[in-house]
Amino acid sequence: MGVAAITFVVIFILVGSAGLLLFYREAMVQRLSGLVTPGQKKPGVFSTLHRKGASLGSNMIGQLERLVPRSQSELSVVQQRLVRAGYRSDTAVQFFYGAKILVPLSLCLIILTTGLSHFGGFFIYALALGLGFLAPDFWLGRQIASRQAKIRRGLPDVLDLMVICIEAGQSLDQATIRTAEELRTAQPAISDELGVVVLEQRAGRERTAAWRQFAERTAVDTVRNLVSVLVQSEKFGTSIAKTLRVHADTLRTQRRQKVEEQAAKTSVKLVFPLVFFIFPALFVVTLGPAIIVIQESFKTLLTH
């Protein structure tokens, strides 16, 4: 018994010492690499495991997304929708088509484990497969609509800042760069798109083509109007600052009119909740006691 205890203690000490040496060696390597290259850090154990896990997950999703049949035209449409939603990475398409496989399987697994299959049988599985296959499309559509709404709301602020920069003596390209940097926190969606415009111009694309691509990429009507105004202003040589100021005032007027329109529609939309939910409760409260009194009166008359 004593020999076994001593053996266990010795093995535990050896394993612990080996672990400490490994971690100490990694820390020492990191310190040495920091001294040699101060701007770079050697990734640790957790970062390495995270990177390997992400790579493994990406490979698994890449294998799953190949199971979904698709054509080249459909693939281009999906890429365009993902870009409009703000997902420009190369793996976004793989994750999207991988979700079309994982979501239906997850729903079927939930139905199997919860016992919901007893209520519908094959029909509920088919419904889960259909809804799971279409769920990524609905989610992507909502993401696109949300991003377009953010761009539409942030466009007047962008135009005001660009007018200030242009009136301060900067060119349109410099004003675009400064606006994208300043509004990155307040309006991240439209600042990201302006950053893409700046990168395209630095890559050699013409200014008009870059702004038209911005309008095509976002698919927002106010952005298309802005691009048309900028193209016409550059073509005819009019003042860009004055044009942008007038366009910003127009956008604010349109936004105020839209809010007033929504407020005017509120009274019409309240009719249905009033008729189906509030009026029946009022009828019960007001007519209920009277109906009870009438019933009791009829009972007394019938008994006599």
WOFENCOR-V449785 format. One line per field, one symbol per residue. phi: phi as a letter, one per 40 degrees, with the letter a starting at -180 (. if undefined). psi: psi as a letter, one per 30 degrees, with the letter a starting at -180 (. if undefined). A space follows every 10 residues. Layout:
phi: ???
psi: ???
This chain:
phi: .ccccccccc cccccccccc cccccccccc ccccccbccb bccccccccc cccccccccc ccccccccca bccccccccc cccccgbbcc cccccccccc cccccccccc ccccgccccb gccccccccc cccccccccc cccccccccc cccccccccc cccccccchc cccccccccc ccccccbccc cccccccccc ccchcccccc ccccccccfb cccccccccc ccccccgccc cccccccccc cccccccccc cccccccccc ccccccbccd cccccccdcc cccccccccc cccc
psi: eeeeeeeeee eeeeeeeeee eeeeeeeeee eeeeeejffk kkkaeeeeee eeeeeeeeee eeeefffkkl leeeeeeeee eeeffgjglf geeeeefeef eeeeeeeeee eeefgfffef beeeeeeeee eeefeeeeee eeeeeeeeee eeefeeeeee eeeeeeffgl leeeeeeeee eegeeeieef eeeeeeeeee efffkleeee eeeeeeeehk eeeeeeeeee eeeeefglke eeeeeeeeee eeeeeeeeee eeeffeeeff eeeeefeeee eeeeeefeee eeeeeeeeee eee.
